[in-house]
Amino acid sequence: MGIYTLERTQAIPSSLEKVWDFISSPDNLKVITPDYMGFDIVSRNLSSKMYPGMIISYKVSPLMGLKFLWVTEITQVKNLNSS
């Protein structure tokens, strides 16, 4: 079985600071997930910014409306401004 990589580039007409502020907020996961996925965060009292070790639980319906509990652990966060 081969290993395949799909790479894409997208230009976003905004500053790096504004984009980072948006994507580093767990609340925006629902905003960037297509509506048909039925994405709902079930974790309570989440920090306003992602950090290493953060656990986020959500329900998602990727297939035929079936709801699944999905748990994500953020293992790394690298702010591109600090490199």
Legacy VTK file of the C-alpha trace (Angstrom):
# vtk DataFile Version 3.0
C-alpha trace
ASCII
DATASET POLYDATA
POINTS 83 float
0.000 0.000 0.000
1.429 3.376 -0.989
1.546 6.557 1.053
0.038 9.569 -0.633
0.213 13.243 0.291
-2.219 15.929 -0.800
-0.892 19.461 -0.470
-2.820 22.655 -1.060
-2.051 26.350 -0.633
-4.664 28.997 0.026
-4.150 32.750 0.159
-6.175 34.465 2.878
-6.625 38.229 2.544
-5.869 39.002 6.194
-2.931 39.526 8.496
-1.168 36.583 10.093
-2.178 37.925 13.519
-5.903 37.935 12.667
-5.760 34.472 11.098
-3.837 33.060 14.081
-6.316 34.628 16.508
-9.181 32.952 14.603
-7.735 29.450 14.152
-6.312 29.192 17.683
-9.778 29.565 19.235
-11.603 26.247 19.846
-14.936 28.064 19.476
-14.177 28.553 15.773
-13.980 24.799 15.061
-17.745 24.837 14.474
-17.400 27.854 12.170
-14.916 26.087 9.870
-16.712 22.709 9.863
-19.345 22.204 7.125
-22.940 22.355 8.431
-23.766 18.876 7.097
-21.285 17.402 9.623
-23.577 18.337 12.528
-20.561 19.483 14.560
-21.250 20.398 18.191
-18.625 20.934 20.897
-19.665 19.122 24.084
-16.661 20.127 26.226
-17.488 22.764 28.808
-15.388 25.667 30.073
-12.861 25.530 27.245
-10.015 28.000 27.246
-10.360 30.773 24.670
-7.086 29.632 23.038
-5.795 26.159 22.228
-2.798 24.878 24.179
-0.769 21.638 24.228
-2.624 18.990 26.230
-6.053 20.554 25.679
-8.816 17.958 25.255
-11.827 18.900 23.114
-14.886 16.627 22.903
-17.527 17.096 20.261
-20.281 15.259 18.465
-20.166 14.967 14.726
-22.384 13.288 12.098
-20.156 12.422 9.136
-22.299 9.497 7.908
-26.047 9.214 7.391
-26.877 11.477 10.323
-25.298 9.101 12.860
-23.845 11.041 15.806
-20.388 10.094 17.003
-18.519 11.367 20.043
-15.089 12.526 18.926
-12.272 13.506 21.269
-9.252 15.508 20.154
-6.091 16.202 22.112
-4.095 19.226 21.004
-0.506 17.998 21.175
1.319 20.974 19.682
0.627 24.641 19.177
3.120 26.756 17.266
2.428 30.438 16.773
4.065 31.366 13.484
4.735 34.875 14.820
7.143 33.504 17.422
9.431 31.622 15.018
LINES 1 84
83 0 1 2 3 4 5 6 7 8 9 10 11 12 13 14 15 16 17 18 19 20 21 22 23 24 25 26 27 28 29 30 31 32 33 34 35 36 37 38 39 40 41 42 43 44 45 46 47 48 49 50 51 52 53 54 55 56 57 58 59 60 61 62 63 64 65 66 67 68 69 70 71 72 73 74 75 76 77 78 79 80 81 82
